Amino acid sequence: MAEFNFDNLDISRVNNETIAELGEVLWQYTSVHCQEDIDIAEKYRDSVDALVDSLNPKQKKWFEAYQEMVADELRLAEQRRFVCGYKIAMRMILEGMK
């Protein structure tokens, strides 16, 4: 079997719209939250609340915009990981069927 090269694996959402949307549908079934995840989310929420309370209205607006950009970037990264994993799994299945 030839060595796998990630550089040849196009994982952009534009070229993999259907796979990315499948990932969004399956996300609720694949994202398991253990107690560690819950604890981290609570600490994050407490920190963000304290920070936001200390900001003036203009700074709050900037921070909210920043949070939206970070959330968008995270969503795209998660989609790319799903597309990459999906494609690798399909290649492994096809290779195993030979």
C-alpha positions in Angstrom: 0.0 0.0 0.0 1.3 3.4 -0.9 2.1 5.9 1.9 -0.8 8.2 2.6 -0.2 11.9 1.8 -2.4 14.4 3.7 -1.3 17.2 1.2 -3.4 15.5 -1.5 -6.5 15.3 0.7 -8.8 18.3 0.0 -10.8 18.9 3.1 -12.3 22.4 2.4 -16.0 22.7 2.9 -16.5 24.2 -0.5 -15.4 20.9 -2.2 -17.0 18.7 0.4 -20.4 20.3 1.2 -22.3 17.1 1.5 -19.8 15.5 3.8 -19.6 18.6 5.9 -23.4 18.8 6.2 -23.5 15.1 7.2 -21.0 16.0 10.0 -23.3 18.7 11.2 -26.3 16.3 11.3 -24.2 13.7 13.2 -22.5 16.1 15.5 -25.1 15.7 18.3 -24.5 11.9 18.2 -20.7 12.1 18.1 -20.0 14.8 20.7 -19.9 13.1 24.0 -19.3 15.4 27.0 -17.6 13.8 30.0 -17.4 15.5 33.4 -14.0 17.0 32.4 -15.6 18.8 29.4 -18.5 20.0 31.6 -16.0 21.4 34.2 -14.0 23.2 31.6 -17.1 24.7 30.1 -18.2 26.0 33.5 -14.8 27.5 34.2 -14.8 29.1 30.8 -18.3 30.5 31.3 -17.4 31.9 34.7 -14.3 33.6 33.3 -16.1 35.1 30.3 -18.9 36.4 32.5 -16.3 38.1 34.8 -14.5 39.6 31.9 -17.7 40.9 30.2 -18.9 42.4 33.4 -15.6 44.4 33.5 -15.9 45.8 30.0 -17.5 49.0 28.8 -20.3 48.8 26.1 -17.9 49.4 23.2 -15.4 46.8 24.5 -18.3 44.3 25.1 -19.3 44.7 21.4 -15.8 44.1 20.3 -15.5 41.0 22.5 -18.8 39.6 21.3 -17.6 40.0 17.7 -14.4 38.3 18.6 -16.2 35.4 20.2 -18.4 35.0 17.1 -15.3 34.9 14.9 -13.6 32.3 17.2 -16.8 30.2 17.2 -17.0 30.4 13.4 -13.3 29.3 13.1 -13.9 26.4 15.5 -16.9 25.3 13.5 -14.9 25.3 10.3 -12.0 23.4 12.0 -14.5 20.8 13.3 -16.0 20.4 9.8 -12.5 20.0 8.3 -11.6 17.3 10.8 -14.9 15.4 10.1 -14.3 15.6 6.4 -10.7 14.4 6.8 -11.7 11.5 9.0 -14.6 10.6 6.7 -12.4 10.5 3.7 -9.6 8.6 5.4 -12.2 6.0 6.7 -13.6 5.6 3.2 -10.2 5.1 1.7 -9.3 2.5 4.4 -12.6 0.7 3.7 -12.0 0.7 -0.1 -8.4 -0.5 0.5 -9.6 -3.3 2.7 -12.1 -4.4 0.1 -9.3 -5.0 -2.5 
